[in-house]
Amino acid sequence: MKGLTPSHHRTIKTQNTRMTRADLADRLHRPPSPIVALDCPLAAAQGVGLWVKRDDLLFAPAAPALCGNKWRKLKHNLLEAQAQGLEHLLTFGGAYSNHIAAVAAAGHWLGWHSTGIIRGEPHHPLNPTLQRATEQGMALHYLDRTQYRAKAIPPALAAVLAAQAPHYLIPEGGSNALALKGCEELAHEIQDQCRAAPPTHLLLACGTGGTMAGLVAGTPAHTQVLGVPVLKGGFMADAVADFLAASYPGRSFPHWLILDGYHRGGYAKSDEALRQFIQHTHAQHGIPTEPVYTGKLFMACHQLLEQHYFPPGSRVLLLHTGGIR
Ligand SMILES: *Cc1c(COP(=O)(O)O)cnc(C)c1O
């Protein structure tokens, strides 16, 4: 199994000069990502305005996979890890996960250790996500699907992890309370940028629902937050409600809704119509999207417009969560 020996990590550690919290906060500081108007005849004919919040443009040049909502979700976790003196990130994810890519990029960028526990059998050769993660110093371990689901770490792996401890643990997909905090900041950033005319609808793609929960918590009730799950299974409303209940006990949030039925067959399932839509979006608006998350989001928005979902006068803001690097 790859990456079982911690020796390589130990060398990086000794070369690493410790950053102060202010240094790290400074490196994690970014100006607001732009909001751009979309010129869309279908929307205009209905009196609906369409904008995109370009969080795909939010990234560290030296760590392009640390981008979009992965940036928002990791920011406060990185600050917390450093505050606890834990410059070793440990996390879980699928073999193609943007979250794994983002954590590996963050570790490399900051000179920290990173370890990824990957769902499924070892990949030979490594897929591009895992290849890149390895090049960035992430140690990879694999758990078969049953063990992964049960979070049942075999004794040999547990011993390896214990020998490298302590780590800063980030859950699968990165959705914890500090991730939600970063997404609340995103909501506040949007409010600041749209003071004169706040959006009536905020539309985003959902994987775990963590980004949506943070966004709902930070968005005033005059804006409705609409989540488009990219997985099938109909569990997203419960997932978002659970995140909200866990992070904001006692508060109630009436202004959100999950729109199921736009996943196009399930997670990472793609089809010709989606591929064409993505090409069209790029050609028409100069905005890159990808088939797993944002392509499905933009296509869902188009279908909603075809159904006259948004009342005349609506101002619809699409959140581009990144995923293209
Ligand atoms: C991970 C990811 C999402 C899903 O975010 P959740 O907080 O898990 O719902 C959406 N878009 C992109 C581009 C992502 O990489």
The ligand as an SDF file (V2000), in Angstrom:
LIG
                    3D

 15 15  0  0  0  0  0  0  0  0999 V2000
  -17.5700   19.8960   -3.3100 C   0  0  0  0  0  0  0  0  0  0  0  0
  -18.2990   20.7420   -4.2810 C   0  0  0  0  0  0  0  0  0  0  0  0
  -19.6730   21.0500   -4.1260 C   0  0  0  0  0  0  0  0  0  0  0  0
  -20.5070   20.4710   -3.0230 C   0  0  0  0  0  0  0  0  0  0  0  0
  -20.3910   21.1590   -1.8150 O   0  0  0  0  0  0  0  0  0  0  0  0
  -21.1370   20.6170   -0.5040 P   0  0  0  0  0  0  0  0  0  0  0  0
  -20.7880   21.5890    0.5420 O   0  0  0  0  0  0  0  0  0  0  0  0
  -20.5540   19.2580   -0.2090 O   0  0  0  0  0  0  0  0  0  0  0  0
  -22.5730   20.5160   -0.7970 O   0  0  0  0  0  0  0  0  0  0  0  0
  -20.2560   21.8960   -5.0510 C   0  0  0  0  0  0  0  0  0  0  0  0
  -19.5580   22.3820   -6.0950 N   0  0  0  0  0  0  0  0  0  0  0  0
  -18.2620   22.0920   -6.2930 C   0  0  0  0  0  0  0  0  0  0  0  0
  -17.5760   22.6350   -7.4820 C   0  0  0  0  0  0  0  0  0  0  0  0
  -17.5850   21.2550   -5.3880 C   0  0  0  0  0  0  0  0  0  0  0  0
  -16.3020   20.9530   -5.5930 O   0  0  0  0  0  0  0  0  0  0  0  0
  1  2  1  0
  2  3  1  0
  2 14  2  0
  3  4  1  0
  3 10  2  0
  4  5  1  0
  5  6  1  0
  6  7  2  0
  6  8  1  0
  6  9  1  0
 10 11  1  0
 11 12  2  0
 12 13  1  0
 12 14  1  0
 14 15  1  0
M  END
$$$$
